[in-house]
Amino acid sequence: MARLREIEQERLKPTFSKEKQEAKIINCRISRRKLITQLDDGREISILVDLLTKKRILGENVKPEQLKNPELHNKGRYIYFPEIDEILPAWIISKGLYSSCFD
């Protein structure tokens, strides 16, 4: 029984790493009114462009057609949209629009 407690305590210990691993974008595209991204952890996430503008993540007047030809920068840590000269960080996509930047 004591061994079982040791195993359980070991399992419950918080794990800390020096470097926080964040998902990176490996592919992105605009399809109709959505930004579709693939992350290196296997997830595919779609976000409506209208939602990105309503939450003021991208400029208010940005249209989906202005987001053509997105470029991945900094090893997939953000998407650069050359036509509007704006960036979208990967953490917004991987953690969600309502997450804190301090998480």
N, C-alpha and C positions, 0 to 999 in steps of 0.2 A: 504494500500500500504506500509506503514511503517513496518508493521509486516512481510510482504513478504521480504523486504530488510533485516530485522534482521535474518530471517530464512536463506536467501541466504548467508549473511555474516558468519553466524555460520557454514554453510556447507563448506564454502571455507577456514576456518581457518585450518592451518596445525595441524595435530595431532602428538604429540610426545609421545613416550613411553620410559620408562627407559631402558627397555631391548628389543633389536631388535629381533623379532621373525624370525628365519630362518627355512626353511624347513629342515626336517631331513629324512634320508633314512630309510625306514622300510623293504625293501627287495631289493636284487640285485642278478643278475645272469649273466653269460656269455652264449650267444647263438650265435653260429657260430662266426662271427667277430664283434659282438656288445656287449657292456655292457648295460644291461637293468636294470633300477632302478625304484622303486616305492617310491614316497615321501609321507610324512604324510599329505600333503595338497591335495592328490588325483591325482597328476600328475604321469604319467609314462613316463620316458625319456630314449631314446636309443641313445647311442653315439658309433660310430665306434672306435674300438681299434686303428686302423691306425691313426685316427684323434688325439687321445690322445698322440700317440707317435710323430706325426709330430709337434704338438704344444709343445712338450717337457714337457708335464704334467706327462707322464710316460717315462721310459727309452726308448731310440731309438730302441733297439733291442728286445723289449717286444713283445711276440706273444700271441694271444688269449688263447692258451692252458696253458700258464704260469699263467693266471689269474683265474684258477680254485680255488674253495673253498674260495671265498672272505669272509672276516669277517667284521661285523659291529662293530665299536668301538665308545666309548664315546657317547652312546645313539643315534647312527645314525648320528653323526656329520662327520664321515669319514669312508671310506672303506679301510681295510687293506688287502693286497695281500701277504700272507706268503711266497709263492714260490719266489717272487722277492724282498720281504722285502720293499715294497713301500706302501704309503697311497695316497688316493684320497679324498680330502675334499668335503663334501656335497655341499658347496656353489658353487663350480665349476659346479656341475651338475644342481643345482636349478637356478642359475643366468645365466649360459651359459659360454662357453669357452672364449668368447671375453669380458667378464665383468672384471672390475677392482676389485682387492681384497680390495679396500678402499671404495667401494659402500656400 
